[in-house]
Amino acid sequence: MKVNMQSVNFSADKKLVDFIQKRMDKLDLFYDKVIQSDVYLKVENTSDKENKIFEARVNVPGDSFVVKKQCKTFEEGVDMAVSSLERQLKRRKEKLRSHI
């Protein structure tokens, strides 16, 4: 799957980019018609510990899913967002099967 990543207010290192790519590729197991995904990594300038925002938009034919998570680390945000996207993609696949 094609994953476009943008990091705002910082530069993402190779390890984080590879981690995100690996997790987003797992979404193909649940729904194989994923066209592409856009990932935005943001760091807010606050004193709050949960200042890292992970936002993902996954495009599928005829629809797109958006998930936004705010956590202490990007890895935690990626895990939470991917599990949420898995549920959404499974639900979409079930709906398409029921209409056939």
Sequence and secondary structure as in RCSB ss.txt:
>XXXX:A:sequence
MKVNMQSVNFSADKKLVDFIQKRMDKLDLFYDKVIQSDVYLKVENTSDKENKIFEARVNVPGDSFVVKKQCKTFE
EGVDMAVSSLERQLKRRKEKLRSHI
>XXXX:A:secstr
 EEEEEEESS   HHHHHHHHHHHHGGGGT TT  EEEEEEEE  SSSS  EEEEEEEEETTEEEEEEEEESSHH
HHHHHHHHHHHHHHHHHHHHHHHH 
